[in-house]
Amino acid sequence: MLISIPDVLTAEEVAQARALFETVEWVDGRVTAGHQSVKTKDNLQIPENHPVARQLGETILAALGKHPLFLSAALPLRVFPPLFNRYSGGQSFGTHVDNAIRQVTGTPHRIRTDLSATLFFAGPEEYDGGELCVEDAYGVKRVKLPPGHMVLYPATSLHHVTPVTRGARVCSFFWIQSMIRDDGQRSLLFDLDLAIQRLNSDHPNHPSAVQLTGVYHNLLRQWAEM
């Protein structure tokens, strides 16, 4: 399940973030790469413990906590502190799979990476290349979204970022441990939630909405891991 999440950040929040990006020294992105991906990763990152990364990460987490589409699609249990990367001058990231477990730097906490997220800060017209390409059973999906928008996809997916040949691609990336480990079950719950919302909108107070809501919560109760 690949889902675009629009308007995670406002235009003002994006502008503030971009101004802060100009004040930091970016480092080699391989500092957070695993054994496999370090061979194909070529980008720059803001150090994880940098005050700007922490400040902007908190802004993103606060926005996600209020975003109904993200909450419905991800059913988040834990979210990894957002990281920030930059691609330019032909940089890219070859095909890889994200690590299954991520250690939160400086803490004893770890999360299981059920979902991967990429939040865009540069507009598609500002750079050439830089598409996030996610492989699934139906082929390769290419993603390049407006500033403040985010894509959510299974962390089990093979994916890569194509070379940036003009301008700079600047994004935040992070992972989510969902209450629902299985992507198929999570997708069913998301579809059911959307159907209930449409039913309530098209036919307010319809008795079937209560019954379907009960089914949703009983499935969530059966499948959720806390």
Secondary structure, DSSP 8 states (H G I E B T S, - for coil): --EEE--SS-HHHHHHHHHHHTTS--EEGGGG--TTGGGTEE-EE--TT-HHHHHHHHHHHHHHTT-HHHHHHH-EEEE---EEEEEETT-EEEEE---SEEE-TTSS-EEE--EEEEEE-S-GGG-EE--EEEEETTEEEEE---TT-EEEEETTS-EEE--EEESEEEEEEEEEEES---HHHHHHHHHHHHHHHHHHHHSTT-HHHHHHHHHHHHHHHHH---
